[in-house]
Amino acid sequence: MSTLMAMGSATALGVPRSFTTAGVPADQQVELWQEHNSDALMGLHCRSIVDAAFGGETVNVQLAQTHLSRVRAHTAHVIERRFDLIRRGPGDSIVLFLVLAGEAFFHHSEGIRTLRRGQLVVCDSDQPFVRGFSSEFEELFVKIPRPVFFERTGLEHLGTPLFAAFGHDQNPVARRLASLVGRSTRVDSPCCLPDEDALLELVGALMGGRDHAGTAAYLAAARNYVDHRLSDPSLCAASIASAVGISPRHLSRAFASVATTVPQYVLGRRLDRAKVMLRRPDAASMTIAEIAMRCGFGSATHFSRSFALRFGERASDVRRHDSLQRGLASPDER
């Protein structure tokens, strides 16, 4: 049991961790599902509502302040966030559930609501609720510490849960948020971690507690666009502004509001991605020049100089350190 649970823990920042009930004895599957999700998300009580083997898997990613998760279940079941669980382990957080497939009811103090694909709910983790899921269900999950949520949104409290839609042609801010979390919780794409500041700005824009409909929302959208296209060497302020729907001048002002420029932001995100790739075992056969090219750098020299300036060490040193830890030799050392 301890080995299986270790697979599901998300202790390392930015490292996706997966968990599955596959291969678990049938009489332990629900128990382990409950134990894992209580440990990774919040204290929950889980029960299956069908007499069948329970199937489910999750991917968890812990960022500096927020926790992201993707949850899939193949068996109809119910989870409860009860008073006794809250007293025993208060979450002190605001959580978002974004439904990708199937449907689920959400029962809280104000009544019952059914959520289907393309719908989300925002609620306080320390307010009791019950959720019931269809047999084929998938959703994204975001947990934000309560002080961070209130600081980012400008709200002073969250009373009743908020419901919104993020489907096609609906709420572009919510849709961008779903896209960002979705890409970040794909276990096959560990280099697609989000800019946490952009993610929190999208949450702020979604809640609308301050004047987030303007600069902050455009900034979050621009950052999301950049993160999807870091490998494109032609990425520039003009193309980003056009995609977001504002002028390059307006875009520059948006980035200036957080004390940076468009080129500085693009360069920083490319370097961050390159550093992640340098440490990935599945990229060990690639040279540093190839990684630089895949991250949008047209010049290996420019990449090497920029990398050393940002991180205080050479790209080759980062790779060598991780290669030695894994007992591998990098292609740049052969």
N, C-alpha and C positions, 0 to 999 in steps of 0.2 A: 504494500500500500504506500509506504513512504517513497519508494522509487517512482511510482506513478505520480504522486503528488509533486515530486520535485520537478517532473516534466512540466507541470503547469504553473509553477511559481514564476513571478516576473520581478525578481529582485534587482537584476542588472538594468541600469537605465538605458532605454532605447533598444534593448535586445528583445525581439519577439520570442515569446515562450508559448508552446502549444501544449494542449492537454486533450486526451480523447478517452472515451470509455471503451473503445474497441480493444478486445483482448482481456477485458476485466470480467471476472466471473459474474454471471447474470444477477446473482443475489447481492452483489456489492456495487452494481453500477449506479443506482440512484444515490446510495450513500456517498460514493466517491464524487459524483456530480455535485451534490450538495456541499460536500467538504471543500472541493476545489473552488466553486463559485463563492462560497462564504469567505474563503481565504483571499481570493483575488479581487472580489468586488465589494461585498458587504455580507453581514450575517443573514443567511436565508434558510428557510425550511422548504425542502423540495419533496414532492410526491408524484409518482406516476398515476395516471388515471386509466391506464389500460394494463391488461395482464399480458405483457410482452417484454422482451429485452429492451433496455433503455439505451438509445444511441445518441451521443452528443460529442461535440468537440469545440474547443475555444482557442483563440489566439489572444494573448495579453501583451501589452506594451506599456511600460511605466516611463513617463517623461519626468522632467524635473518637478512639475507641479500636478500634472493631470495623468490619469490612467485611462488607457484606451483598450477596448476589447472587441472581438468579433465572436459571436456565439451562434452555433448551429445546433439544432436539436431535431432528431428524427422520430421522436416519440411524444405523444401528447402528455403534458404534465402541468403541474401548478407549482408556483413558488410563492412563499409568504414572507413579508418583512414585518414581523410581529413586534408588539410592544416589548416582550421579554427579550427578544434578540437585540432590539435597539438599546434597551437598558444595559444589557450585557456588553455590547460593543457599538457605541454610537459612532456614526460615520462622519459627522461634522462636514458633510459634503452635499453638493447638488449633482444630480445624475441625469443623463440624457439617454433615452432608449430610442434608436432609429431603426424601424422595421424594414428589412430588405426583402423578406419572403414570408409567406404564410400570414397568419393573423393571431392576435392575442388580445384577451380582455384585460383591462386595467381597472381594478376595483379600489377606490380610495374613499376618503370621508365624504366626498361630494357626490358619489355615485359610481356608475360603471360606464366605461368607454371601450369600444372595440377599435383596435389599431390594426391597420392593414399595410401592405407594401407601400412605401413612400410616405408614411406618417411617423411622427415622433412625439414623445412626451418628455417634458422636463419636470423634475420633482425633487423634493428634499428627501435625502436618504433616511432621515430620522423621523419621517412621517409614515405610519404604517400603510401598507398596500398589499394587494394580492394580484398576481398575474397568472393567467392561464394561457397555454400555448397549443397551437395546432400541431399535428404530427410532423409536418415539414416546415420548420421555422428557422429564420436567420435574422439576426439584428446586430447593430453596432451599439457600443456602449461607451459613454464618456463620463468619468467621475472627476469633479473639480472641487477642491477644498472650498468650503463655504466662504471664508474670507476672500479668497482669490476671485471667486464668482461674483461676490458683491462689489469688490473693487473694480472688476472689469466691466460690469454691467451698470454700475451706479445705482443699483437697487439696494434697498435696505432690508428687504425680506422677500421670501417667495412663499406666498400663501398656498392657494390651490394650484395643482399641476397645470402647466401650459401645454397645449397641443398645437401642432403645426404640421404642414405638409411639405415634402421636399421632392415630390415627383416632377416629371417633365413639365416645364412651363409653370412651375409653382415655386414660390419663395426661393429666389436664387441664392440667398445667403445660406439657408438651410441645406440646399442642394450642394453648395460648395463645401460646407462642413461635412456632409456625408461622404463626399468624394475624398476629402482629406483624411478622414478617419478610416475609410474603407481601404485606401491605398496603404495606409500605415499598418494595418493589421493583416496584411497578406503575408503569410510566413515565407513565401517564395520571393518577396521583395524587401529584404531587410534594409536596403539603401534608401527606401522611400519614406523615411521618417519625416514627420511634418515640422515646420517651423512652429514651435509651441506658441509663440507670441501671435502669429497669424491665426492659429486655431482659436485662441482665447478671444481675439478680436472678432472672429466670426460669431462666437457665442454671444459676445456683447452686442453685436449687430442684430442677432436673432432675437435677443430679449428686448432690445430697444430701450434700455433703461436710461441711456444718455442719447446724445445726438449721434448715434452710430450709423445712421443711414447715409452719412456723407463720407468724409475722408477715411474714417476707420474701415468702413465696409469696402470702399474701393481699394484701400491698402491691403486688406485681407484677400480680396479677390485677385489682386495683382501678384501677391506672394504665392497664392495657390497656383496661378497660371505659370509662374516662373518654375516652381518645383516640379511641374509636369513636363517641363521642356528644357531642363538643364543641359541635356546632351546636344541641343541645337546651337551651333556656334554663331548663328545669325541673330540670336535672341538679343533684343535691344529695347530701349525705352519706347520707341515708336510702335513696335509690334505689340508690346505689352499693353500700352495705352489703348491701342485700337481694339485689342481683345476684351479689355475691361469696359470700354465704352466711354473713355474720357480723353482729353487732350494730353500730349506729352508734358505740357507745362503743369497741368493739374496733377498728373502722376508724380512729377518731381516734387511738387508741394506736399503731396501725401507722404512720400518717403522722407522729406525734410522734417515732417512733424515727429518722426521718430529718430531724428539726428543721423540720417544716412542718405545715400543717393541710390538711384537705380543701379548703376554699374557696381557700386560697392556691395549692394545686397546680392546681386547675381554672382559676383565673384565669391562672396562668402559662402553662399549655398553650394556653389560648385566645389569649393575646397572642402566643405563639410562632407559632401557626398564622396569625394575622392578619398578622404581619410577613412570613411566607413568601408569603401571598396578595398583599400589597401589591407584591411584587416580581415576581409572575408576569405575563408578557405576556398570557396568556389571561384575566386578571382586570382588564385595563387599562380595560375599558368599565364596570366597577363603581365606584360611589362608595365612599368610605371608610365611610359609614354602612351601605351594603349589605354590605360586608365584615365590619363589626362584627356585624351581625345574623347573618350566616352562621356566625360564630364563637361564637354564643350570647350576645351582649351585647344586653340589652334597651334599653340607653341609649347613644346615641352619645357623650354627654358623659362618662359613666362610662368608656367605652372610651378616649376621647382622653386623659383624665386618667391612667388606669392605664397606658396605653401610654407616655406621656412619663415617668412615674415609673420604669417598668421599663427602658426603653431610653435614656433621656436625650435623646430627640429626638421630635419630633411625627410622627405617622403620615403627615401630608401631606409632611413633609420627606423621609421615607424613599421615598415614592412619587415625589416630584419628582426626587430624585437618580437613581433608577433610570429614570424616564421620560426624563430628559435624556440618560442614557447610551444609551438605545435610540432617541433622537430622536423621542419620542412626547409628546403632551400628555395628562395625565390628565383624567378627566371632572370632577374637582374644580377644575380650572384653566381650564375652557372657559367 
